[in-house]
């Protein structure tokens, strides 16, 4: 599924703020409490940006229009 976000105020704006969920490798204590990020630890995208998320233009702050494109 491909997405396309557009700024309703200025179509030349091409950068947006939205949410993606990623995993991180942590160093933890014996109880699973976070100590620090694993240096050079591999992280992966668990959920990429989705249409249903809020998307905000990074240039002007307008709420973006997001559509699914093929």
C-alpha positions as CSV (number, residue, x, y, z in Angstrom):
1,X,0.0,0.0,0.0
2,X,1.5,3.3,-1.1
3,X,0.5,6.6,0.5
4,X,0.6,10.2,-0.6
5,X,0.4,13.1,1.8
6,X,-0.2,16.6,0.5
7,X,-0.2,19.9,2.4
8,X,-3.6,21.8,2.0
9,X,-1.8,25.1,2.3
10,X,1.1,24.6,-0.1
11,X,1.6,21.7,-2.5
12,X,5.3,22.3,-2.6
13,X,5.6,21.2,1.0
14,X,6.9,17.6,0.9
15,X,7.8,16.8,4.6
16,X,5.4,15.6,7.2
17,X,5.4,14.5,10.8
18,X,3.5,11.3,11.6
19,X,4.0,8.1,13.7
20,X,5.9,5.0,12.9
21,X,6.5,2.2,15.5
22,X,10.0,0.8,15.7
23,X,11.7,-1.8,17.9
24,X,15.0,-1.2,19.7
25,X,17.6,-3.5,21.3
26,X,18.0,-2.6,25.0
27,X,20.5,-3.5,27.6
28,X,18.4,-4.3,30.7
29,X,19.0,-5.4,34.3
30,X,17.9,-8.7,35.7
31,X,14.3,-7.4,36.1
32,X,14.0,-6.2,32.6
33,X,14.4,-2.5,33.5
34,X,16.0,-0.3,30.9
35,X,19.6,0.6,31.3
36,X,20.6,1.9,27.9
37,X,20.3,1.3,24.2
38,X,22.5,-1.5,22.8
39,X,25.3,0.3,20.9
40,X,25.0,-0.5,17.3
41,X,21.8,-2.5,18.1
42,X,19.6,-3.4,15.3
43,X,16.1,-1.8,15.2
44,X,13.3,-2.6,12.9
45,X,10.1,-1.0,11.8
46,X,7.1,-2.7,13.5
47,X,4.5,-0.5,11.9
48,X,5.2,2.1,9.2
49,X,3.3,5.3,8.9
50,X,-0.4,4.6,8.2
51,X,-3.2,6.6,6.5
52,X,-5.2,6.6,9.8
53,X,-2.4,8.4,11.7
54,X,-2.4,12.2,12.1
55,X,0.0,13.7,9.5
56,X,1.2,17.3,10.0
57,X,3.1,19.4,7.5
58,X,6.6,19.8,8.9
59,X,6.9,23.2,7.1
60,X,3.7,25.0,8.1
61,X,1.9,22.8,10.6
62,X,-1.2,22.2,8.6
63,X,-3.0,18.8,8.9
64,X,-2.1,16.9,5.8
65,X,-4.5,15.1,3.4
66,X,-3.4,11.5,3.1
67,X,-4.6,9.1,0.4
68,X,-3.8,5.6,-0.7
69,X,-2.3,5.5,-4.2
70,X,-1.5,2.5,-6.4
